[in-house]
Amino acid sequence: DQQRIQNGFLTVFQGFMGLGLIVGIAALGVVASRAVVERRQQIGMLRAIGYQRSMVALSFLFESGFIALSGIFLGFALGLSLAWVLFTSGSIGGEDTSTDVAFQVPWLQLGIVGGVAFLSSMLMTFLPARGASRVPVAEALRYE
């Protein structure tokens, strides 16, 4: 019964973490959209000095990709450290199980989750980056 309760708790915890990941990806899309709106004049200046549309879009995608990768790696590091602490302290599975079983990291599952999260975040920031590349130069350079 205790094992079933612990498994249920861990399943609920995984659900909340997955929901947090989805909210984080959506927030990255919102941040990318706001960055385009707030930097219209900078985008116009870049286009005026010779940046091509694709270069402007790629700069926004690289920025969002860096933020996404930083979040993914930080989340993995913190999650693995929390799992290791819970495992070695005996909080999960009782005191005697952590000495009999080795701590194993599911690298394949982490890679799949990280890849899906990165691709989803790039998909969420593609539309704002494309919108940034299509900002008319004259309109962007006008003062508000």
C-alpha positions, 0 to 999 in steps of 0.5 A: 500500500505504501509503495502504491501511495508513493507511486501515485504521489510521484505520478501527480508530481510528474503531471505538475512538472509536465504542466510547468513545462507546457506553461514555460514553453507558452511563456517563451512564445509570449516573451518572443512576441513582446520582444518583437513589439518592443524592438520594432525600432531596433529591427527597422534600424537593422534592416536599414543598415542592410540586414536581410529578413532571414538574418533578423528572423534568425537572430530572434530564433537564436535568442529564443533557442538560447533561452530554451536550452538554458531552461532545459539544461537547468531543469535537468540539472535541478531535477536530477539533483533533487532525484538523487537527494531523494533517492540517497536519503531514503525518502523514496522507497524506504531506508534499505532500498537505496543501498541495494539499488543503484541510482540510474538516470533514464537518459533516453527519456530525458533526451526525448523530453528535452528534444520535444521541449526544444522543438516546441519552443522553437515552433512557438517562437517561429511566428514572432520571428517571422513577424519580426522579419516582415516589419516594414523598415519605414514604419519601424523607424518612425518614432512613436 
